[in-house]
Amino acid sequence: MKNYSILIVDDEPLIRESLYEILRMEGYQAHMAKSGEKAIKTLKEHEIDIVITDLKLPQMSGLDLLKVIKKECSSEVILITGYGSVESAVEAMKEGAFDYITKPINDNEIKIIINKIIEKRKLIKENQILKEIIEKQCPSSFCGMIGSSEKMQHVYHIIDSVANSNATILITGESGTGKGMAAKAIHESDQSRKNKPFVEISCGALSETLLESELFGHVKGAFTGAIKDKEGRFEYGNGGTIFLDEIDAFSPNLQVKLLRVLQDGVFERVGDNLTRKTNTRIIVATNQTLTDLVVQGEFREDLYYRINVIAVHMPPLRDRKEDIAAIVEYYLKKYSKVNNKEIINVAEDVMQMFKNYSWPGNIRELENAIEGAVIMTKTNTINKLDLPNLSKFEQPPTASLPPLPSGEVSLKKVVEEPEKAHIIEILNGCNWNRNKAAATLGVNRTTLYNKMKKYKILDQKTL
């Protein structure tokens, strides 16, 4: 009880001093004030748990004092009132008073009310501690990633466990699952590197020459257009983290050079003989199955084992649908703010459609859907008609990928057919807008174009 501090506010010395002695005898830390103004001064100087105040005070009333307390601090308030002003006391409780007592004051009554307040505050504190324990064990978000599902808890656990190591990390998962966010989470959780650069490169967006120059730098005259020396990302990011997205786009030549950096921490700028060192942590990501590329001879086996020291798999949204509501809430707030709107929630039938949908574009597709709906809606709730692509959500969930070819077919064919079908599905969903489709797939426009060319996907409305 000695930890609880109580302030008595009354302009009658007898009542004020009598309560003061009673509370001191009970073991509380007691303070006195004879006016609302002096009470506010005491509240600023001391941490007060409970304020017991007369309703009628000179100048500032007890009701005015209550309003100030509820606005500026967390103290609970007990009102003292005469028989004729009980109605006013009840009105004050609507303003946030905990309870009231009538004159003449009954010692036992006030002790009972104080005990109720103490039990309430204890319960609030216990609930807060329990909430913190639960959130620590099963956080609903982690460094920008959202989700409390078992699969996301596993991701958080791996990241938290390996963040402060120097291990190379391979992040796998479909396009739009948040591989880039996972890489940033690793960097931000690494105490020795989080204040150093985080460098991200989309490898599939660059030609071999440009990618090599971006990574390692070049010297003047190394190739056409190299008019001056240029520092590479491994130099700029020294001491920090470099994130290589779409690692499967590395040519055989670059794979060899990357392997050397991983093994020895050294490299040369393009066109230079000077060997340089780097202490950059490397995180790579892919939406491809690298073991298949190894079998096909398109990815070095020794490099694969070198980058696959620690693997983090980002689960597709369809496998963690219990996280959809939290993700929707996050993007509602984000795009409401961006568009100067106050969107409170989504209608129940819309949320059910979201949970029934397969989300081939994963979180990025969901984000795009919410952004479009926020722009379209005229109310504070997202309804069906606010969804730009309503038809795709209303279709019954079916297997979107065609059956795999049977008989004697190559592993490459088995891998390519689902990818081709997935690209066509996203293009159809985006009304063949390549920019939107590339964003949904989590690749750049050039990569999408190359995939369409590879699979002979014609740019037309009906395939």
C-alpha positions in Angstrom: 0.0 0.0 0.0 2.9 2.3 0.6 3.4 2.4 -3.1 0.0 4.1 -3.6 -0.2 7.9 -3.3 -3.4 9.7 -2.6 -4.3 13.4 -2.8 -7.1 14.9 -0.7 -8.6 18.1 -2.1 -11.0 20.0 0.2 -11.3 23.6 1.3 -12.6 22.4 4.8 -9.5 21.8 7.0 -11.3 19.4 9.3 -12.3 17.0 6.5 -9.0 17.4 4.7 -6.9 16.7 7.7 -9.1 13.9 9.0 -8.9 12.0 5.7 -5.1 12.7 5.7 -4.6 11.0 9.1 -6.9 8.0 8.2 -5.0 7.3 5.0 -1.6 7.7 6.6 -2.6 5.2 9.3 -3.6 2.8 6.5 0.0 3.1 5.1 -0.7 5.3 2.1 1.4 8.2 0.9 -1.0 11.1 1.5 -1.0 14.7 0.2 -3.3 17.6 0.8 -4.6 20.6 -1.2 -7.2 23.1 -0.3 -8.1 24.2 -3.9 -8.2 22.8 -7.4 -5.3 25.0 -8.4 -3.1 23.7 -5.6 -4.1 20.2 -6.5 -2.9 20.6 -10.1 0.4 21.9 -8.8 0.7 18.8 -6.5 -0.2 16.5 -9.4 2.7 18.0 -11.5 5.2 17.6 -8.6 4.2 14.1 -7.5 2.9 10.8 -9.1 -0.6 10.5 -7.6 -2.6 7.3 -8.0 -5.9 8.5 -6.4 -7.5 12.0 -6.0 -10.2 12.4 -3.4 -11.9 15.8 -4.1 -14.9 17.7 -2.9 -17.3 18.6 -5.7 -17.7 22.1 -4.4 -14.4 24.0 -4.3 -13.7 27.8 -4.5 -12.9 29.0 -8.0 -12.1 25.7 -9.7 -14.9 23.2 -9.0 -14.3 19.5 -8.4 -15.8 18.8 -11.8 -13.4 21.1 -13.5 -10.5 19.5 -11.6 -11.8 16.1 -12.7 -11.7 17.2 -16.4 -8.1 18.4 -16.0 -7.0 15.2 -14.3 -8.6 13.0 -17.0 -6.9 15.0 -19.7 -3.4 15.3 -18.3 -2.8 12.3 -16.0 -4.0 8.8 -15.2 -5.1 9.3 -11.5 -8.4 7.8 -10.5 -10.9 10.3 -8.9 -13.3 9.9 -6.0 -15.8 12.7 -5.4 -17.0 13.9 -2.1 -20.5 15.4 -2.3 -23.3 16.6 -0.1 -26.7 14.9 -0.2 -28.2 17.6 -2.4 -25.6 17.3 -5.1 -25.6 13.5 -5.7 -27.1 14.1 -9.1 -24.1 16.3 -10.0 -21.8 13.5 -8.7 -23.4 11.0 -10.9 -23.0 13.4 -13.9 -19.3 13.7 -12.9 -18.9 9.9 -13.1 -19.9 10.2 -16.8 -16.8 12.4 -17.1 -14.6 9.6 -15.7 -14.9 9.7 -11.9 -14.4 6.3 -10.4 -17.0 6.7 -7.6 -18.4 9.2 -5.1 -19.1 9.3 -1.3 -21.6 11.5 0.4 -21.1 13.6 3.5 -20.7 12.8 6.4 -17.8 10.6 5.3 -17.8 7.0 6.4 -14.2 5.7 6.9 -15.0 2.1 5.9 -16.8 3.3 2.7 -13.8 5.3 1.5 -11.5 2.4 2.3 -13.6 0.0 0.3 -13.6 2.3 -2.7 -9.8 2.8 -2.5 -9.3 -0.9 -2.4 -11.5 -1.3 -5.5 -9.3 1.2 -7.3 -6.1 -0.6 -6.2 -7.5 -3.9 -7.4 -8.4 -2.3 -10.7 -5.0 -0.8 -11.2 -3.3 -4.1 -10.2 -5.5 -6.0 -12.8 -4.6 -3.4 -15.5 -0.9 -3.8 -14.7 -1.1 -7.6 -14.7 -3.0 -7.6 -18.0 -0.3 -5.3 -19.5 2.5 -7.6 -18.3 0.6 -10.6 -19.7 0.1 -8.8 -23.0 3.8 -8.0 -23.2 4.7 -11.6 -22.5 2.3 -12.9 -25.1 3.5 -10.3 -27.7 7.1 -11.2 -26.9 6.4 -14.9 -27.4 3.9 -14.5 -30.3 4.4 -10.9 -31.7 1.7 -9.7 -34.1 4.4 -7.8 -36.0 8.2 -7.8 -36.3 10.2 -5.0 -37.9 7.4 -4.1 -40.3 6.3 -7.6 -41.0 2.7 -8.3 -39.9 1.2 -11.5 -38.7 0.8 -13.6 -35.6 0.2 -16.9 -37.4 2.4 -19.9 -36.5 4.2 -19.7 -39.8 5.1 -16.0 -39.2 6.2 -16.8 -35.6 8.6 -19.3 -37.1 10.0 -16.6 -39.4 10.4 -14.1 -36.5 12.2 -16.7 -34.5 14.7 -17.5 -37.2 15.4 -13.8 -37.8 15.8 -13.0 -34.1 18.1 -16.0 -33.7 20.5 -15.3 -36.6 20.4 -11.5 -36.7 23.6 -10.9 -34.8 25.6 -13.6 -36.6 27.6 -13.0 -39.8 25.9 -15.9 -41.6 24.8 -15.5 -45.2 21.0 -15.9 -45.4 18.8 -17.2 -48.2 15.2 -15.9 -48.2 12.8 -17.9 -50.4 9.2 -17.5 -51.2 6.8 -16.5 -53.9 6.6 -13.0 -55.3 5.0 -10.5 -53.0 5.5 -12.5 -49.8 7.7 -9.9 -48.2 11.3 -11.2 -48.8 12.6 -7.6 -48.9 10.9 -6.8 -45.6 12.5 -9.9 -44.1 15.9 -8.8 -45.3 15.4 -5.3 -43.7 14.2 -7.0 -40.5 17.5 -9.0 -40.3 19.5 -5.8 -40.8 17.6 -3.8 -38.3 17.9 -6.6 -35.7 21.7 -6.8 -36.2 23.1 -4.7 -33.4 26.5 -4.3 -35.1 25.2 -3.4 -38.5 21.8 -1.7 -38.1 23.4 1.8 -38.2 25.4 1.0 -41.3 24.0 1.0 -44.9 21.4 -1.4 -46.0 21.9 -1.8 -49.8 19.2 -3.5 -51.9 19.7 -4.6 -55.5 17.1 -6.1 -57.8 19.5 -8.3 -59.8 16.9 -9.3 -62.5 16.5 -5.6 -63.4 20.1 -5.2 -64.6 22.2 -6.6 -67.5 25.2 -8.6 -66.5 27.6 -5.7 -67.2 25.5 -3.1 -65.2 25.0 -5.6 -62.4 28.7 -6.3 -62.1 29.5 -2.6 -62.1 26.8 -1.9 -59.5 28.1 -4.6 -57.2 31.9 -4.2 -57.5 32.3 -0.8 -59.1 34.5 0.0 -62.0 37.5 2.2 -63.1 37.6 4.8 -65.7 37.7 3.3 -69.2 36.6 -0.2 -68.1 33.8 -0.2 -70.7 32.0 2.2 -72.9 30.5 4.9 -70.8 32.8 4.4 -67.8 34.0 8.0 -67.8 35.2 8.0 -64.2 35.9 5.6 -61.3 32.8 4.3 -59.5 32.5 2.8 -56.1 30.5 -0.5 -56.0 27.8 -1.5 -53.5 30.2 -3.8 -51.7 32.4 -0.8 -51.0 29.5 1.5 -50.1 27.8 -1.0 -47.9 31.0 -2.1 -46.0 30.1 -2.9 -42.4 26.4 -3.1 -43.3 24.2 -5.4 -45.3 23.7 -6.0 -49.0 20.5 -7.6 -50.1 20.6 -9.3 -53.5 17.1 -10.0 -54.7 16.5 -12.4 -57.6 19.8 -14.0 -57.1 18.8 -16.6 -59.7 19.5 -13.9 -62.3 23.2 -14.0 -61.7 25.2 -15.1 -64.8 27.8 -17.9 -64.4 30.6 -15.2 -64.4 29.0 -13.2 -61.6 28.3 -16.4 -59.6 32.0 -17.1 -59.5 32.8 -13.5 -58.3 30.1 -13.6 -55.7 31.4 -16.9 -54.4 34.8 -15.3 -53.9 33.3 -12.5 -51.9 31.4 -14.9 -49.7 34.5 -17.1 -49.1 37.3 -14.5 -48.8 35.5 -11.1 -48.6 37.5 -9.8 -51.5 36.8 -8.5 -55.1 38.1 -6.2 -57.8 36.4 -3.3 -59.5 35.6 -3.9 -63.2 38.8 -3.1 -65.2 41.0 -2.9 -62.1 43.7 -5.3 -60.7 43.6 -3.9 -57.1 42.0 -6.4 -54.7 39.7 -4.8 -52.2 38.1 -6.2 -49.0 34.6 -5.9 -47.8 32.9 -6.8 -44.5 29.4 -6.7 -45.9 26.8 -9.2 -44.7 25.1 -10.8 -47.7 21.4 -11.7 -47.8 20.0 -13.2 -51.0 16.5 -13.9 -52.1 14.7 -15.8 -54.9 11.2 -16.9 -55.9 12.8 -19.8 -57.8 13.7 -23.2 -56.6 17.5 -23.0 -56.7 18.0 -26.7 -56.3 16.1 -27.1 -59.6 18.4 -24.5 -61.2 21.4 -26.4 -59.8 20.2 -29.6 -61.5 19.6 -27.8 -64.7 23.2 -26.4 -64.6 22.1 -22.8 -64.4 23.3 -22.2 -60.8 26.5 -23.3 -59.2 26.2 -26.0 -56.6 29.0 -24.7 -54.5 27.5 -21.2 -54.5 24.1 -22.6 -53.5 25.5 -24.3 -50.5 27.5 -21.2 -49.6 24.4 -18.9 -49.6 22.1 -21.4 -48.0 23.8 -21.3 -44.6 20.5 -20.1 -43.0 17.2 -20.4 -44.9 14.2 -18.2 -44.3 11.0 -19.2 -46.2 8.3 -16.5 -46.5 5.0 -18.3 -46.5 2.4 -17.4 -49.1 -0.6 -15.4 -47.9 -3.0 -18.3 -48.7 -1.2 -20.4 -46.1 -1.6 -17.8 -43.3 -5.1 -16.4 -43.9 -5.5 -15.7 -40.2 -3.1 -12.8 -40.7 -5.3 -11.2 -43.4 -7.4 -9.1 -41.0 -4.3 -7.5 -39.4 -2.7 -6.8 -42.8 -5.9 -5.2 -44.1 -6.0 -3.0 -41.0 -2.4 -1.9 -41.5 -3.0 -0.9 -45.1 -6.3 0.7 -44.4 -4.5 3.1 -42.0 -1.6 3.6 -44.4 -3.7 4.5 -47.4 -6.4 6.4 -45.5 -3.6 8.7 -44.3 -2.1 9.0 -47.8 -5.5 9.9 -49.3 -6.7 12.1 -46.4 -9.5 9.8 -45.6 -10.8 8.1 -42.4 -11.6 4.6 -43.5 -12.5 2.6 -40.4 -12.9 -1.0 -41.7 -14.0 -3.3 -44.4 -17.5 -4.8 -44.6 -17.8 -8.4 -43.4 -18.7 -9.8 -46.8 -15.5 -8.1 -48.2 -13.4 -9.6 -45.5 -14.8 -13.0 -46.2 -14.0 -12.7 -49.9 -10.5 -11.7 -48.9 -10.2 -14.9 -46.8 -11.6 -17.1 -49.5 -9.3 -15.7 -52.3 -6.1 -17.5 -53.1 -3.9 -14.3 -53.4 -1.5 -15.4 -56.1 0.3 -12.0 -55.8 0.4 -12.4 -52.0 0.8 -9.4 -49.7 1.6 -7.0 -52.6 -1.7 -8.0 -54.3 -3.6 -7.4 -51.1 -1.9 -4.0 -50.6 -2.9 -3.0 -54.1 -6.5 -4.1 -53.5 -6.7 -2.0 -50.3 -5.1 1.0 -51.9 -7.6 0.9 -54.8 -10.6 0.4 -52.6 -9.6 3.3 -50.3 -9.3 5.6 -53.3 -12.7 4.4 -54.7 -14.8 4.4 -51.5 -17.1 7.4 -50.6 -17.8 6.1 -47.1 -15.7 5.1 -44.1 -16.2 1.4 -44.8 -14.8 -0.6 -47.8 -17.7 -2.3 -49.6 -17.8 -4.8 -52.5 -18.4 -2.1 -55.1 -15.3 -0.2 -53.9 -13.0 -3.1 -55.1 -11.5 -2.2 -58.6 -11.3 -5.9 -59.5 -14.4 -7.3 -57.8 -14.9 -10.1 -60.3 -11.8 -12.0 -59.4 -12.8 -12.0 -55.7 -16.3 -13.3 -56.5 -15.0 -16.3 -58.4 -15.2 -19.6 -56.4 -11.8 -20.7 -55.3 -10.4 -23.2 -57.8 -7.1 -24.6 -58.7 -5.6 -21.7 -60.8 -2.8 -23.8 -62.3 -3.3 -26.3 -65.1 -2.5 -29.9 -64.5 1.2 -30.7 -65.0 2.1 -32.7 -68.1 2.3 -36.4 -67.6 4.7 -38.9 -69.1 8.5 -38.4 -69.6 9.0 -34.6 -69.3 12.1 -32.7 -68.1 12.3 -31.2 -64.7 12.7 -27.8 -66.4 9.3 -28.3 -68.1 7.6 -29.2 -64.9 9.0 -26.1 -63.2 8.2 -23.7 -66.1 4.5 -24.6 -66.7 3.2 -23.4 -63.3 5.3 -20.2 -63.6 3.8 -19.5 -67.0 0.3 -20.1 -65.8 0.9 -17.9 -62.7 2.1 -15.0 -64.9 -0.9 -15.3 -67.2 -3.3 -15.3 -64.2 -1.7 -12.1 -62.8 -1.8 -10.4 -66.2 -5.4 -11.2 -66.6 -6.1 -10.0 -63.1 -4.4 -6.7 -63.9 -6.2 -6.3 -67.2 -2.8 -6.8 -68.9 -1.3 -3.7 -67.4 2.4 -4.7 -67.3 3.4 -2.2 -64.7 0.7 -3.4 -62.3 1.4 -7.1 -63.1 5.1 -6.6 -62.5 4.4 -4.9 -59.2 2.0 -7.7 -58.2 4.5 -10.4 -59.1 7.3 -8.6 -57.3 9.6 -8.2 -60.3 10.5 -5.3 -62.5 8.9 -4.6 -65.9 12.0 -5.9 -67.8 12.0 -9.2 -66.0 8.2 -9.6 -66.7 8.8 -8.8 -70.4 11.6 -11.4 -70.6 9.4 -14.0 -68.9 6.6 -13.3 -71.4 9.0 -13.6 -74.3 10.5 -16.8 -72.9 7.1 -18.4 -72.5 5.7 -16.9 -75.7 2.9 -15.1 -73.8 1.1 -12.8 -76.3 0.1 -9.4 -75.0 -3.6 -9.6 -75.6 -6.8 -9.7 -73.6 -7.6 -13.4 -74.2 -5.1 -16.2 -74.4 
